[in-house]
Amino acid sequence: MKWITAVIKPFTLDDVREALAEAGVQGMTVTEVKGFGRQHGHTELYRGAEYVVDFLPKLKIEVAAADDQAERVIEAISSAARTGKVGDGKIFVSDLEQVIRIRTQEVDADAL
Amino acid sequence: MRCEKRGFGIRDWGFGKARMPLRIALLVGLLGLAASAQAQSAPAVDSGDTAWMLTSSMLVLLMTIPGLALFYGGMVRAKNLLSILMQCFAITALVTVLWMLYGYSLAFSSEGMHAGTVNLHSIVGGLDRALLAGLTPASQYQTVPESVFVMFQLTFAIITPALIIGAFAERMKFSALLWFSGLWLTIVYLPMAHMVWGGPGSLLGDLGVLDFAGGTVVHINAGIAGLVACLVIGKRRGYPHTPMPPHNLGYTVVGASLLWLGWFGFNAGSAAAANGSAGMAMLVTQIATAAAAIGWMAVEWIAHKRASVLGIVSGAVAGLVAVTPAAGTCGPGGALVLGLIAGAVCFFSATKLKRKLGYDDALDVFGVHAIAGIVGALLTGPLASPKLGGFGTVESLGGQLWIQAKGVAFTIVWSAVLSWIILKLVDLAIGLRVDPEQEQIGLDLSEHEEKAYNLS
């Protein structure tokens, strides 16, 4: 199984969620986060006082996927979240050792 | 006394020179033979004028709560929002009580005043109207009940100290704020109002300074006090290196819009009647405000490559301030020019001058109110001339400009010196400033034990 974490532009969330649903994903976690990568912050100017805002608001989505599903999930996110402009975000993929559904105690693929 | 000085003058009836002192003489029961001869020609209470002045009083109160409170409140950080709202609200209540006790009397009593004579009562009114002595439903001021005039003038006395709080926002102790506001009203505002609007025998009134609705009394006075206050109390911790962006510009826009609306009471109400002067004051106020909003926006667009929301509303307020002394005498064309100049000049004073000189006038009381007030007070002179489309009786453009400059200079010195003394006294007695930890926590929690936002 794979643990797929993606940081995306907030306004792409609806498209990403739909694409993931089409890829068979039945659950996800979304967190509001701030950060920066190659896209640097922006400046704000109030009556001549200039502030550089380093950290930009992003959404972090986390999805657990079966091995044979992972490619589709990654493809779904990267196509739905892409605008082609700097700041589209990143996808991090790592191995996932175990999944347990708390209510039923099902594990791994059954718990996804 | 120049008739166009303020609407409470003579314009409408022509015989008003002796009217105001007469009125008060009547009220205190000093009815003389000469007075009774004039009393027969005094106008009756006019229901239209009264309705408009009742409305204007409400509009000017609306400028402070919630107009100014929201305008300022949006510009501070979230941890200080309540302190701003509280200060505006508390000043409203405090000034009302002081006005009833002695404020109206010190500002508007005509005891001992004689046209052309300079004495103590050219500077400050007597105490014969303290506790609103002699005020009854039948008391009359020009064509309105005197109670309405008392109320209308009270709302001006409320907003003036409230304007100053923007300069020392986010760091003054609430107790010090109350002492400062009460003392400043008493020592700076009341005499200033008396000197300009006290009628024949008042210092600046006799000088011929044109100030229709309070450019000197309200805006330069408050703006200079703001500058002195922010210098005496010192910068906010971290200024200018720590970002201190406005926490809710939405409030600021709502507040500025309420100021714009309320200002029609301030300026058109200063005609003291529902007449052509009030109508023209309203129109030129609208024109100057719009022109200043555009002026600030245009200059900012060129200088910063963006037109900002805070910029356009700041420009509008600068226009409102600038047209205040001119509203009774300038024409629509003069208002347009006055507004454009005020908007452009205040862009520089609020964004460039402050940065360069390094003082922390947190919400630009000096940069907007004093500067626009000075621009407006000076230009009021020439723009009153029919040669420049005005409706005043100014004959010499330069001569009136010089009289205006004397009025401005007097106001600056008066406000700066007395404000400095009051601030030092309050500082010595109880301290002006919260301690660094309280400032860090924010005044809402440290001074009022409340938070504006309890989110989750």
Interface residues (C-beta under 8 A of the other chain):
Chain A: E44 L45 Y46 R47 G48 A49 Y51
Chain B: P240 P243 M244 P245 P246 H304 R306 S308 L310 G311 S314 A350 T351 K352 K354 R355 D364 G367
